[in-house]
Amino acid sequence: MEQELRSQLFRKLFPQAPRYRLDQMHTAQFTRGWTGWGDATMFSKEMRDALSHGIPWVSFISSKVLESKKKDTYKALLELFDGKKIETVLMLNRKNNWTICVSSQVGCAMRCGFCATGKMGFTRNMTSDEIVDQYRFWMNFLCEHPKLDQKISNIVFMGMGEPLANYENIKSAIHALLKYAVIGETHITVSTVGVLSVMEKILEDKDWPRVRLAVSLHSADPDIRKNIVPTSFEDFLPKLANWSKRYLKKFGNRSHHLTYEYVMLAGVNDSLVDAKKLANFVTTTGKIKVNLIPYNFTDSEFQKTPDEQTQKFLEYLHKHTVIATTRKTMGEDIAAACGQLIVADKKTKK
């Protein structure tokens, strides 16, 4: 599949069509309540028929949605055209709008010890169409459930896969979302385990959108981080610190900060000694926000840090002038929380 399959197919179907027709096609896809090309009345009947026969309206063939007991989180299993399956999550945020957690790959090659997706291994990158269609799926889901708040205010690339290992497709998807969805740049966050070669590329790429980045740090001790993140390496931390300073110089402002994500693992990285190392590291890299993430059970060797220890850790960071928050766990009862996304190898039912 090509990066933007629907755009490629449109140009083949209508080689003489002016550019605005392609924009109309994308606009139709993002129109609330429309369920197929037949609704796109800006096109003639002949064009709508050609679109219906030549271009898939969505890039998945079936879906199954799970709802959390609190009704603040929904997880969808989507089966793609090649039979591969991915998960995407809709979460109620602090403003009582919705945040979408999108996947960027089928599986993941990073093998982070606490993450269920890594146990799947890596299958393939997702196309930009498949990434964008996760937003469109939830947009239509909300239309079908009018009692729910209808506003999607944020998108986080924190689902299955390592986004920066699928650089061109996520960049294309983000540009499409910025143009056709009602989402601003600082309301989109791309999370990475720390693929420094690609992070360097971001600093030079004039076409990279000014969205937020979140780096999965998990420890400021190189040996501990290597235990948690197998793809880490000896001089990762000094290289990250250097990159962070340059990133903040280029992109940083009041509304555009850099985040270090830190999953709290009992007896591994949650002591006050670990907090001291983290504070020392963060204060040498610039104005960084630290997001402490409770470990969610994924059948690994790790255990969750007790809440009282997490609070002590957080208070230590605050005392040493580190901007830090604790992420609220959502959707754990439907395995939709951070690190829990995984697809078993069995047939999806519609």
C-alpha positions as CSV (number, residue, x, y, z in Angstrom):
1,M,0.0,0.0,0.0
2,E,1.2,3.5,-0.8
3,Q,1.6,6.2,1.7
4,E,-1.6,8.0,0.8
5,L,-3.6,5.3,-1.1
6,R,-6.8,7.2,-1.5
7,S,-5.0,10.2,-3.0
8,Q,-3.2,8.0,-5.4
9,L,-6.4,6.2,-6.4
10,F,-8.2,9.6,-6.9
11,R,-5.6,10.8,-9.3
12,K,-5.8,7.6,-11.3
13,L,-9.6,7.8,-11.4
14,F,-9.7,11.5,-12.3
15,P,-6.4,12.4,-13.9
16,Q,-7.7,15.7,-15.3
17,A,-9.5,16.8,-12.1
18,P,-8.3,20.1,-10.6
19,R,-6.6,20.2,-7.3
20,Y,-9.6,21.4,-5.4
21,R,-11.4,18.2,-6.2
22,L,-8.9,16.2,-4.3
23,D,-9.3,18.6,-1.4
24,Q,-13.1,18.0,-1.6
25,M,-12.5,14.3,-1.4
26,H,-10.6,14.7,1.8
27,T,-13.1,17.2,3.2
28,A,-15.9,14.6,2.5
29,Q,-14.1,12.0,4.5
30,F,-14.0,14.3,7.6
31,T,-17.6,15.5,7.3
32,R,-19.5,14.4,10.4
33,G,-22.4,12.0,9.8
34,W,-21.3,11.0,6.3
35,T,-20.9,7.2,5.9
36,G,-19.9,6.8,2.3
37,W,-19.2,8.6,-1.0
38,G,-22.9,8.7,-1.8
39,D,-23.1,11.5,0.8
40,A,-20.5,13.6,-1.0
41,T,-23.0,15.7,-2.9
42,M,-20.3,18.2,-4.0
43,F,-19.5,15.6,-6.7
44,S,-21.7,14.6,-9.6
45,K,-23.5,11.3,-9.4
46,E,-21.1,9.9,-12.0
47,M,-18.1,10.9,-9.8
48,R,-19.8,9.5,-6.6
49,D,-20.4,6.2,-8.4
50,A,-16.7,6.1,-9.5
51,L,-15.5,6.9,-6.0
52,S,-17.8,4.2,-4.5
53,H,-16.4,1.6,-6.8
54,G,-12.8,2.7,-6.9
55,I,-11.8,4.2,-3.5
56,P,-12.5,2.6,-0.1
57,W,-14.4,5.0,2.2
58,V,-12.4,3.6,5.2
59,S,-9.3,1.5,5.5
60,F,-10.7,-1.2,7.8
61,I,-13.2,-4.0,7.2
62,S,-14.5,-4.6,10.7
63,S,-14.6,-3.1,14.2
64,K,-15.4,-4.1,17.7
65,V,-15.7,-1.6,20.6
66,L,-15.3,-2.2,24.3
67,E,-16.6,0.2,26.9
68,S,-15.0,0.8,30.3
69,K,-17.2,0.5,33.4
70,K,-16.8,4.2,34.1
71,K,-17.8,4.9,30.5
72,D,-14.9,7.3,30.2
73,T,-12.8,5.1,27.9
74,Y,-13.6,3.1,24.8
75,K,-11.2,0.7,22.9
76,A,-11.7,-0.3,19.3
77,L,-10.2,-3.3,17.6
78,L,-10.0,-2.6,13.9
79,E,-9.3,-5.2,11.2
80,L,-7.4,-3.7,8.3
81,F,-7.8,-4.8,4.6
82,D,-4.9,-7.3,4.8
83,G,-6.4,-9.0,7.9
84,K,-4.0,-7.3,10.3
85,K,-5.5,-5.9,13.5
86,I,-4.8,-2.8,15.6
87,E,-6.3,-1.1,18.6
88,T,-7.2,2.5,19.1
89,V,-8.6,4.2,22.2
90,L,-11.0,7.1,23.0
91,M,-10.5,8.7,26.4
92,L,-12.4,11.4,28.3
93,N,-9.9,14.1,29.2
94,R,-9.7,16.7,32.0
95,K,-11.8,19.2,30.0
96,N,-14.5,16.6,29.4
97,N,-13.7,16.4,25.8
98,W,-12.2,13.4,24.1
99,T,-8.6,12.4,23.5
100,I,-7.8,9.7,20.8
101,C,-4.8,7.4,21.2
102,V,-3.8,6.3,17.8
103,S,-1.6,3.4,16.6
104,S,1.1,3.9,14.0
105,Q,2.3,0.3,13.5
106,V,0.9,-3.2,13.6
107,G,2.9,-4.5,16.6
108,C,6.2,-3.0,17.7
109,A,9.9,-3.8,17.5
110,M,11.0,-1.8,20.5
111,R,10.3,-4.6,23.1
112,C,9.9,-2.3,26.1
113,G,9.7,-4.6,29.1
114,F,6.4,-3.2,30.6
115,C,4.5,-2.9,27.3
116,A,2.2,-5.6,25.9
117,T,2.5,-4.4,22.3
118,G,6.1,-5.3,22.2
119,K,5.2,-8.9,22.9
120,M,3.5,-9.0,19.5
121,G,6.7,-8.2,17.6
122,F,6.7,-6.0,14.6
123,T,4.5,-6.8,11.5
124,R,4.4,-3.7,9.4
125,N,4.0,0.1,9.3
126,M,0.5,1.6,9.0
127,T,-0.2,3.8,6.0
128,S,-1.2,7.4,6.6
129,D,-4.8,6.5,5.6
130,E,-5.0,3.9,8.2
131,I,-3.6,6.3,10.9
132,V,-6.1,9.1,9.9
133,D,-9.0,6.6,9.8
134,Q,-8.7,6.0,13.5
135,Y,-9.7,9.6,14.1
136,R,-12.5,9.2,11.5
137,F,-13.7,6.0,13.2
138,W,-14.1,7.8,16.6
139,M,-15.6,10.9,15.0
140,N,-18.4,8.6,13.5
141,F,-18.6,6.6,16.7
142,L,-19.5,9.8,18.6
143,C,-22.0,10.8,15.9
144,E,-23.7,7.4,16.5
145,H,-23.8,8.1,20.3
146,P,-25.2,11.6,20.6
147,K,-25.5,11.5,24.4
148,L,-21.7,11.5,24.6
149,D,-19.8,14.8,24.4
150,Q,-19.0,15.2,20.7
151,K,-15.7,17.1,20.8
152,I,-12.4,15.5,20.0
153,S,-9.8,17.9,21.3
154,N,-6.6,16.0,21.4
155,I,-4.7,13.2,19.6
156,V,-1.8,11.3,21.0
157,F,0.4,8.9,19.0
158,M,0.8,6.6,22.0
159,G,-0.9,3.5,20.7
160,M,0.6,0.4,19.2
161,G,4.1,0.9,17.6
162,E,6.9,3.4,17.6
163,P,5.7,6.4,15.6
164,L,9.1,7.7,14.6
165,A,9.9,4.3,13.0
166,N,7.1,5.2,10.6
167,Y,8.2,8.8,10.1
168,E,6.8,9.7,6.6
169,N,3.4,8.1,7.2
170,I,2.8,9.7,10.6
171,K,4.0,13.1,9.2
172,S,1.5,12.8,6.3
173,A,-1.3,11.7,8.7
174,I,-0.6,14.7,11.0
175,H,-0.7,17.1,8.1
176,A,-4.0,15.7,7.0
177,L,-5.4,15.9,10.5
178,L,-4.3,19.5,10.9
179,K,-5.9,20.5,7.6
180,Y,-9.1,18.6,7.7
181,A,-9.9,17.9,11.4
182,V,-10.5,20.6,14.0
183,I,-7.3,19.9,15.9
184,G,-4.5,22.4,16.6
185,E,-0.8,21.6,16.5
186,T,-0.2,21.7,20.2
187,H,-3.2,19.4,20.7
188,I,-1.3,16.5,19.0
189,T,1.5,14.7,20.8
190,V,3.8,12.1,19.3
191,S,5.4,9.8,21.8
192,T,8.7,8.1,21.0
193,V,10.9,5.6,22.9
194,G,13.8,7.8,21.8
195,V,14.8,7.1,18.2
196,L,17.6,9.7,18.2
197,S,18.5,9.5,14.5
198,V,14.9,10.4,13.5
199,M,14.6,13.0,16.3
200,E,17.6,14.7,14.7
201,K,15.8,14.6,11.4
202,I,12.9,16.5,13.0
203,L,15.2,19.4,13.9
204,E,16.1,19.7,10.2
205,D,12.8,18.8,8.5
206,K,11.1,22.1,7.5
207,D,8.0,20.1,6.7
208,W,7.7,18.6,10.2
209,P,4.5,19.9,11.9
210,R,5.0,21.8,15.1
211,V,3.2,19.2,17.3
212,R,4.4,18.2,20.7
213,L,6.8,15.4,21.4
214,A,7.0,13.1,24.4
215,V,10.1,10.9,25.0
216,S,9.8,7.7,27.0
217,L,12.7,8.1,29.5
218,H,11.7,5.8,32.3
219,S,15.0,6.2,34.1
220,A,17.9,8.7,34.3
221,D,20.3,5.8,35.1
222,P,21.6,4.2,31.9
223,D,21.7,0.7,33.3
224,I,18.2,0.8,34.6
225,R,16.9,2.3,31.4
226,K,18.6,-0.4,29.4
227,N,16.7,-3.0,31.5
228,I,13.4,-1.3,30.8
229,V,14.0,-0.2,27.2
230,P,16.2,-2.8,25.4
231,T,16.9,-0.5,22.5
232,S,18.7,2.0,24.8
233,F,22.4,2.4,24.6
234,E,25.3,3.6,26.7
235,D,25.4,7.2,25.8
236,F,21.7,7.7,25.1
237,L,21.1,10.0,28.1
238,P,23.8,12.6,27.2
239,K,22.7,12.5,23.6
240,L,19.1,13.0,24.6
241,A,20.0,15.9,26.9
242,N,21.9,17.6,24.0
243,W,19.1,17.0,21.6
244,S,16.5,18.3,24.1
245,K,18.3,21.6,24.4
246,R,18.3,22.1,20.7
247,Y,14.7,21.0,20.3
248,L,13.5,23.5,22.9
249,K,15.6,26.2,21.3
250,K,13.8,25.6,18.0
251,F,10.2,24.7,19.2
252,G,9.8,25.6,22.8
253,N,7.4,28.2,24.0
254,R,4.6,28.6,26.6
255,S,2.3,26.3,24.8
256,H,4.9,23.9,23.2
257,H,6.8,22.0,25.8
258,L,8.8,18.7,25.7
259,T,7.7,15.8,27.9
260,Y,9.7,13.0,29.4
261,E,7.5,10.0,30.2
262,Y,8.4,7.9,33.2
263,V,6.5,4.7,34.0
264,M,6.7,3.9,37.7
265,L,8.0,0.3,38.4
266,A,8.2,-1.0,41.9
267,G,11.7,-1.5,43.1
268,V,13.2,-0.7,39.7
269,N,13.1,3.1,39.1
270,D,10.8,4.5,41.9
271,S,13.1,5.3,44.8
272,L,14.1,8.7,46.0
273,V,17.6,8.0,44.6
274,D,16.0,7.5,41.2
275,A,14.0,10.7,41.7
276,K,17.2,12.6,42.5
277,K,18.9,11.3,39.3
278,L,15.8,12.2,37.3
279,A,15.7,15.7,38.8
280,N,19.4,16.3,38.1
281,F,19.0,15.1,34.5
282,V,15.9,17.2,33.8
283,T,17.3,20.4,35.3
284,T,20.3,20.2,33.0
285,T,18.3,19.8,29.8
286,G,15.9,22.7,29.9
287,K,12.3,23.3,30.7
288,I,11.0,19.7,30.5
289,K,7.7,18.4,31.8
290,V,7.9,14.9,33.5
291,N,4.8,12.7,33.3
292,L,4.8,9.9,35.8
293,I,2.8,6.9,34.5
294,P,1.4,4.2,36.8
295,Y,2.3,0.7,35.6
296,N,-0.6,-1.1,34.1
297,F,-0.5,-4.9,34.4
298,T,0.8,-6.5,31.2
299,D,1.9,-10.0,32.3
300,S,5.6,-8.9,32.7
301,E,8.0,-9.2,35.6
302,F,7.3,-5.7,36.7
303,Q,5.0,-4.5,39.5
304,K,3.1,-1.3,40.1
305,T,4.7,1.3,42.4
306,P,2.3,1.9,45.4
307,D,0.5,5.2,45.2
308,E,2.1,6.6,48.3
309,Q,5.6,6.0,46.9
310,T,4.6,7.7,43.6
311,Q,3.4,10.7,45.6
312,K,6.7,10.9,47.5
313,F,8.5,10.7,44.1
314,L,6.3,13.4,42.7
315,E,6.8,15.7,45.8
316,Y,10.6,15.2,45.5
317,L,10.5,16.4,41.9
318,H,8.4,19.4,42.8
319,K,10.7,20.3,45.6
320,H,13.6,20.4,43.1
321,T,11.8,22.6,40.6
322,V,10.8,19.9,38.2
323,I,7.5,20.4,36.4
324,A,5.8,17.0,37.0
325,T,2.4,15.4,36.9
326,T,1.0,11.9,37.4
327,R,-1.1,10.4,34.6
328,K,-4.5,9.1,35.5
329,T,-5.0,5.5,34.6
330,M,-8.1,5.0,32.4
331,G,-9.6,1.9,30.7
332,E,-7.6,-0.6,32.7
333,D,-10.6,-2.9,32.9
334,I,-10.8,-3.2,29.1
335,A,-6.9,-3.3,28.7
336,A,-6.9,0.1,27.1
337,A,-4.5,1.8,29.5
338,C,-0.9,2.8,28.8
339,G,1.2,-0.2,27.7
340,Q,-1.8,-2.6,27.5
341,L,-2.6,-2.6,23.8
342,I,-2.1,-6.0,22.2
343,V,-3.9,-8.0,19.5
344,A,-4.2,-11.8,19.9
345,D,-3.9,-13.8,16.7
346,K,-7.5,-14.8,16.3
347,K,-10.3,-13.9,14.0
348,T,-12.1,-10.6,14.6
349,K,-15.8,-10.6,14.6
350,K,-17.8,-7.7,13.3
